[in-house]
Amino acid sequence: MSVPVATVLKGAFTLLGEPGSFAAVVLEGMLFQRLRVGQRFALRLLGPGDILAVGGTLRSALLREAECRAATPSKLALLDQRVLSAARRWPRLMAGLQARIGQQSERLAVQLVICQLPRVEERLLALLWLLAESWGRATPAGTTVPRSFTHEALGELIGAKRSTVSLAFRELSQREAIIGQNGSWLLLESPPEPVGELSSIEGPRLSSDAPVSWARPDAHRELDALWRLELRETFVRLRDEHQRDIEDYRERLSGFASSREQSRLMRREVARQALKRRAARA
């Protein structure tokens, strides 16, 4: 199966697609969807693997502006009737598209939470880690994010002014949370950690055998005894598996925490050595 590919140049564009096209997948490049409500702007970021609607779609009456802009020349795969026909034969194709849409929604929700962090420095650092999860690159010195985003664009992503973002970058650089190198940002400080104790994981427990108020009086008696026994055995098995999973998960978390701390110290040392060499050359 093949689908048409559209190329958009840098700047604002309107993706009408071909007849029958209902969506597009970003293959290359980076897109900004700029939205305005009242006098405030916000950005939605779309990169390789993300999906966007094609053609006219219903929009909120609150929106005063909704513009798509390509940050770089980009290529988009148009999804049309051929994809729908293929999905009849391979249903997991639609499951994969739905999974990508779910990931986009979660990233957008995380961005919304980031905008509510009290300090701009925290918002900026958290956003850089969010971008790194999708489009960052792991290097021996740590995780890097391309410096292709302007301070104005980053400000609209986190709900801050461009001048405030510039000050936040200066503060993060001075405390060695991030370091600029080779056209990218090297992230050395972890994103904001949760404050306070997290809710503990509760183990499964068996509810009362007494019939509930909304059940028919004879519903409990109509259950076959063999079926109830099989159900109880299944519950016990799943409960034991759940407990083993909890213990395994805690062990993994402990190992990850130790590895992350060692990695953080190693990255900081590598970054300091790089700064010393840079200072020596200067």
ZIUR-V676334 format. One record per helix or strand of 3 or more residues. SS is the DSSP state (alpha for helix, beta for strand). FROM is the first residue (numbers start at 1). TO is the last residue. If there is no record, write none. Layout:
BEGIN
[[SS:FROM:TO] [SS:FROM:TO]]
END
This chain:
BEGIN
[[beta:5:8] [beta:11:13] [beta:23:28] [beta:30:37] [beta:40:47] [beta:51:53] [beta:65:70] [beta:74:79] [alpha:81:89] [alpha:92:114] [alpha:120:135] [beta:137:139] [beta:142:146] [alpha:151:158] [alpha:162:174] [beta:178:181] [beta:184:187] [alpha:219:222] [alpha:225:281]]
END
